[in-house]
Amino acid sequence: MRASVAAAIFSVFFAIQPPQNPPRPAGPDTPARPGQFQERAPDFERMLQQQADTDKTWRAASEGFMRMEKITYRSKIGDLDIPAFVFQPLHQRGPKGHPAIVWVHENIRGHLYEHYIPYIREATSKGYVVIAPEYRGSIGYGKEFYDAIDYGGSEVDDVVTAVDVLKAKYPQVDPARIGIIGWSHGGMITLLSIFRNETMFKAAVAMVPVSNLFQRLAWKGVERQHQAIDPANRYGGLPAEKHDIYKDRSPVYNVEKLQIPLLVHVTRNDEDVNIEEDMQIVDALRSRKPFLAETKVYDNPLGGHTFDRRVDPKTWQPENTREQRDSWNRVWTFLDWNLDPFHDASGAAPTTLQR
């Protein structure tokens, strides 16, 4: 979309007082209203303990299914050490024998949630190596890390640095077969990663991605949303004052940069990333990148925004709704076609992956 059109849309959004479509209930990537968590100081000690519990759960869930380790690496911008989970198949191939996926968690303030357990297990059973960066701003790593949040900025550098880590420290990973997948805010990071690094990845999947910060702030509440995504005012102001920054961090304005296969799924009953926002990126991809982008719009799946990630916390089994099954079937078909996890590029004799 041209800059003049973007400015016109922005002016229309912010001229509405109050908005014709009032903010919807807070979701995973939408901060609570004033009077909820925003007015309370973060409990960093509790977050650290919760992260320790999460790490323990991931270790237990990995036993018998995959190899797990927790590492740290220096972000490419050089100012912060980034924690990351690495999951590998139980049976290792030789050099360049495995493709890899950079797995980007949801939420402005989140981490690698346990509801990803069944899906990462499935990824490693297919032969993928998975690295999941806990990019700056994630919870569970202390105040300095929490306060370093840079929404759509340095957090993207934190994530793409994982590719360098895979290439340098995991020789079993084929550098020509690295993909990326992310949800919601992580979907936004995924899109920005491939638009800013056009040939770094072989394929990408963005699920219910945040895609237009102008609309997001207008619909969710300008001041409240700005405080959530930019508490340190790294942007330097609101959209009217820093239009170019918000545009650069809104994937919908960067669609022309797409150079690799991309899969995007959205839902019409999403109360976090509203369909009015997500259809902008869907329509842009369909019109400008029809030979690279695959898109799917679900009508009314159970769970809305989280429809594909709903699992039983006791068994870690997916809810297995029709839409959830369909979405993951499409995701694995897309990734398997583009990254070919069953191909052993090391040249070793074929082996059967076992759990």
C-alpha positions in Angstrom: 0.0 0.0 0.0 1.4 3.4 -0.9 2.4 5.8 1.8 -0.4 8.3 0.9 -3.1 5.6 1.2 -1.6 4.4 4.5 -1.7 7.9 5.8 -5.3 8.2 4.7 -6.3 5.0 6.5 -4.5 6.1 9.6 -6.2 9.5 9.7 -9.6 7.8 9.3 -9.0 5.4 12.1 -7.9 8.0 14.6 -10.5 10.5 13.7 -13.2 8.2 15.2 -14.0 9.3 18.8 -15.1 7.0 20.3 -14.3 4.1 17.8 -17.3 2.7 16.0 -16.0 -0.8 16.8 -15.2 -0.7 20.6 -12.2 -2.7 21.8 -12.9 -6.4 22.2 -12.1 -8.5 25.3 -8.3 -8.7 26.0 -6.6 -11.7 24.4 -3.1 -13.3 24.7 -1.6 -10.4 22.8 -3.9 -7.7 24.0 -3.0 -6.1 27.3 -5.6 -5.9 30.1 -7.4 -2.7 30.6 -6.1 -0.2 33.2 -6.8 -1.4 36.7 -5.7 -5.0 35.8 -2.1 -6.1 35.4 -0.8 -2.8 34.0 -1.1 -1.1 37.3 0.7 -3.8 39.2 4.5 -4.1 39.2 5.7 -7.3 37.5 6.4 -10.1 40.0 9.8 -11.2 38.6 10.5 -13.7 41.4 7.2 -15.5 40.5 8.0 -15.3 36.8 11.4 -16.9 37.4 9.8 -19.8 39.4 7.2 -20.3 36.7 9.9 -20.5 34.1 11.8 -23.1 36.1 8.6 -25.1 36.3 8.0 -24.7 32.6 11.6 -25.9 31.9 11.0 -28.9 34.1 7.8 -29.7 32.3 9.5 -29.5 28.9 12.3 -31.8 30.1 9.8 -34.4 31.3 7.7 -34.1 28.1 10.9 -34.6 26.0 11.9 -37.9 27.6 11.4 -40.8 25.1 10.3 -38.4 22.4 13.2 -36.0 21.6 16.4 -34.5 22.9 16.1 -31.2 24.7 18.6 -28.6 25.8 18.4 -25.1 27.0 21.1 -22.7 25.6 21.8 -19.0 25.4 23.3 -17.1 22.5 24.3 -13.5 21.9 21.8 -11.5 19.8 23.2 -10.3 16.5 22.9 -6.7 17.7 25.2 -7.6 20.5 23.5 -6.2 23.6 21.7 -9.2 25.1 22.0 -13.0 25.7 18.9 -14.8 24.4 17.8 -18.1 26.1 16.5 -20.7 23.7 15.1 -24.3 23.7 16.6 -26.7 21.2 14.8 -30.0 20.4 16.3 -32.7 18.3 15.2 -36.1 17.0 16.3 -39.0 19.2 18.2 -40.6 16.3 20.7 -38.2 14.8 21.7 -38.2 11.1 25.1 -37.0 9.9 26.1 -33.4 8.8 23.2 -31.6 7.0 21.0 -34.6 7.6 18.1 -32.6 9.3 16.0 -29.6 8.3 15.3 -27.1 11.1 12.4 -24.8 12.3 12.8 -21.6 14.2 9.7 -21.7 16.5 8.5 -18.3 17.6 6.2 -18.2 20.7 3.1 -16.0 21.0 2.3 -13.0 23.2 3.9 -9.6 23.9 4.9 -11.0 27.3 5.2 -14.7 26.8 7.5 -17.7 26.6 7.5 -21.2 25.0 4.2 -22.5 26.4 3.6 -26.1 27.2 0.7 -26.2 24.7 3.4 -26.5 22.0 4.5 -29.9 23.4 2.5 -32.2 21.0 3.5 -30.2 18.0 7.2 -30.0 18.7 7.2 -33.7 19.5 5.6 -34.3 16.1 8.2 -32.0 14.4 11.2 -34.0 15.9 9.5 -37.3 15.1 9.5 -36.2 11.4 13.2 -35.3 11.6 13.2 -31.6 12.3 15.5 -29.8 14.7 13.6 -27.1 16.5 15.0 -24.0 18.1 12.7 -21.8 20.1 14.2 -18.4 21.0 12.9 -16.6 24.2 13.3 -13.2 22.6 13.7 -10.0 24.6 10.7 -9.0 26.6 9.8 -12.6 27.3 8.8 -13.5 30.9 10.8 -15.6 33.2 14.3 -14.2 32.7 14.4 -11.2 35.1 13.8 -7.5 35.0 16.5 -6.4 32.6 15.4 -8.9 30.0 11.7 -7.9 30.5 12.4 -4.2 30.2 14.4 -4.8 27.0 11.2 -5.3 24.9 11.5 -3.8 21.4 8.3 -4.7 19.7 8.9 -5.4 16.0 12.5 -4.2 16.4 15.4 -5.9 18.1 13.3 -8.9 19.1 13.3 -9.8 15.4 17.1 -9.7 15.4 17.0 -12.0 18.5 14.9 -14.5 16.5 16.9 -14.5 13.3 20.2 -14.9 15.1 18.9 -18.4 15.9 19.7 -19.3 12.3 23.4 -18.4 12.8 23.4 -20.5 16.0 22.0 -23.5 14.1 24.6 -23.1 11.3 27.5 -22.7 13.8 26.7 -25.2 16.5 24.5 -27.9 14.9 26.3 -29.4 11.9 23.5 -32.0 11.6 21.2 -29.1 10.4 21.1 -28.4 6.7 21.5 -24.6 6.3 19.5 -24.8 3.0 16.4 -26.2 4.8 15.6 -23.9 7.7 12.0 -22.7 8.1 10.3 -20.4 10.6 6.8 -20.6 12.3 5.1 -18.2 14.7 1.8 -17.4 16.3 0.1 -14.0 16.9 2.8 -11.7 18.0 5.2 -14.5 17.0 3.5 -14.5 13.7 4.3 -10.8 13.3 7.9 -11.5 14.1 7.9 -14.4 11.6 6.7 -12.1 8.8 9.1 -9.3 9.7 11.9 -11.9 9.8 11.3 -13.0 6.3 10.6 -9.5 4.9 13.8 -8.1 6.4 15.9 -11.2 5.6 14.5 -12.3 2.2 16.6 -15.4 1.6 17.5 -16.5 5.1 14.7 -19.0 5.4 13.4 -21.7 3.0 9.7 -21.4 4.0 7.6 -19.6 6.7 4.3 -20.1 8.5 2.5 -17.2 10.3 -0.6 -18.1 12.3 -3.2 -15.4 13.2 -0.4 -12.8 12.9 -0.5 -9.2 14.1 -0.1 -7.4 10.8 -1.1 -3.7 11.0 -0.1 -1.6 14.1 -2.1 1.4 12.9 -5.3 -0.6 13.0 -4.3 -2.5 16.1 -3.8 0.7 18.2 -6.9 2.3 16.8 -9.1 -0.6 17.7 -7.5 -1.7 21.0 -6.9 1.8 22.5 -4.0 4.0 21.4 -2.5 4.9 24.8 -3.1 1.5 26.4 -1.7 -0.5 23.4 1.3 1.8 23.0 2.1 1.4 26.7 2.0 -2.4 26.3 4.2 -2.6 23.2 6.5 0.3 23.8 6.7 1.0 27.5 10.2 2.5 27.2 9.1 4.7 24.2 11.7 3.4 21.9 9.4 4.3 19.0 9.6 7.9 20.1 5.9 8.6 20.1 2.4 7.6 18.8 1.7 6.7 15.1 0.9 10.3 14.2 4.3 11.3 15.3 6.3 8.3 14.2 4.4 7.1 11.1 7.5 5.5 9.4 8.4 3.4 12.4 4.9 2.0 12.8 4.7 1.3 9.1 8.1 -0.5 9.1 6.9 -2.7 11.9 3.6 -3.5 10.3 4.0 -6.6 8.0 1.1 -5.6 5.8 3.2 -2.7 4.3 6.1 -5.0 3.5 4.4 -7.8 1.5 6.3 -6.9 -1.7 9.5 -8.1 0.0 8.3 -11.7 0.2 10.6 -14.1 -1.7 9.9 -17.5 -0.2 6.9 -19.8 0.2 4.6 -18.5 3.0 1.5 -20.1 4.7 -0.9 -17.9 6.7 -4.0 -19.0 8.7 -6.5 -16.6 10.3 -10.0 -16.9 11.8 -13.1 -14.8 11.5 -13.9 -15.2 15.2 -10.5 -14.0 16.5 -11.1 -11.5 19.4 -7.4 -10.7 19.7 -6.1 -10.2 16.1 -9.4 -9.1 14.6 -10.3 -10.4 11.2 -10.5 -6.9 9.9 -6.8 -6.6 10.6 -5.8 -10.0 9.4 -7.7 -9.9 6.1 -5.5 -7.0 5.1 -2.4 -9.2 5.0 -4.4 -12.1 3.5 -5.8 -9.9 0.7 -2.4 -8.3 0.1 -0.7 -11.7 -0.2 -3.5 -13.1 -2.5 -3.2 -10.1 -4.9 0.5 -9.5 -4.9 2.2 -12.8 -4.1 -0.3 -15.5 -5.3 2.5 -17.9 -6.4 4.4 -17.7 -3.1 1.7 -17.4 -0.4 -1.0 -19.9 0.7 -3.8 -18.5 2.9 -6.7 -20.1 4.8 -9.5 -18.2 6.5 -11.4 -20.3 9.1 -15.0 -19.2 9.9 -15.7 -20.0 13.5 -13.3 -22.6 15.1 -13.5 -23.4 18.8 -11.1 -21.1 20.6 -10.9 -18.4 18.0 -7.5 -16.9 18.3 -6.0 -20.1 19.9 -8.0 -22.6 17.9 -4.9 -24.5 16.7 -3.0 -24.6 20.0 -5.7 -25.9 22.4 -4.5 -29.0 24.2 -5.3 -31.1 27.3 -2.8 -29.9 30.0 -2.9 -33.4 31.7 -2.1 -35.4 28.6 -0.7 -32.8 26.2 -3.0 -34.2 23.5 -4.6 -31.7 21.1 -8.4 -31.1 21.4 -8.6 -32.5 17.9 -11.4 -30.3 16.6 -12.0 -30.4 12.8 -10.4 -26.9 12.3 -7.4 -27.8 14.4 -6.8 -31.0 12.5 -7.2 -29.2 9.2 -4.9 -26.4 10.1 -2.1 -28.7 11.3 -2.5 -31.0 8.3 -2.0 -28.0 6.1 1.0 -26.8 8.2 2.8 -30.1 8.1 2.1 -30.6 4.4 3.5 -27.2 3.6 6.6 -27.5 5.8 7.3 -31.1 4.7 7.0 -30.1 1.0 9.4 -27.2 1.3 11.8 -28.5 3.9 11.7 -32.3 3.1 12.4 -33.7 6.6 12.5 -37.2 5.3 15.5 -36.5 3.1 18.9 -37.2 4.7 21.3 -34.9 2.9 24.3 -36.3 4.8 24.5 -39.1 2.4 24.3 -41.7 5.1 22.3 -44.9 4.6 18.5 -44.4 5.1 17.3 -44.9 8.7 13.8 -45.0 10.2 13.2 -42.3 12.8 11.8 -43.8 16.0 10.5 -42.2 19.1 
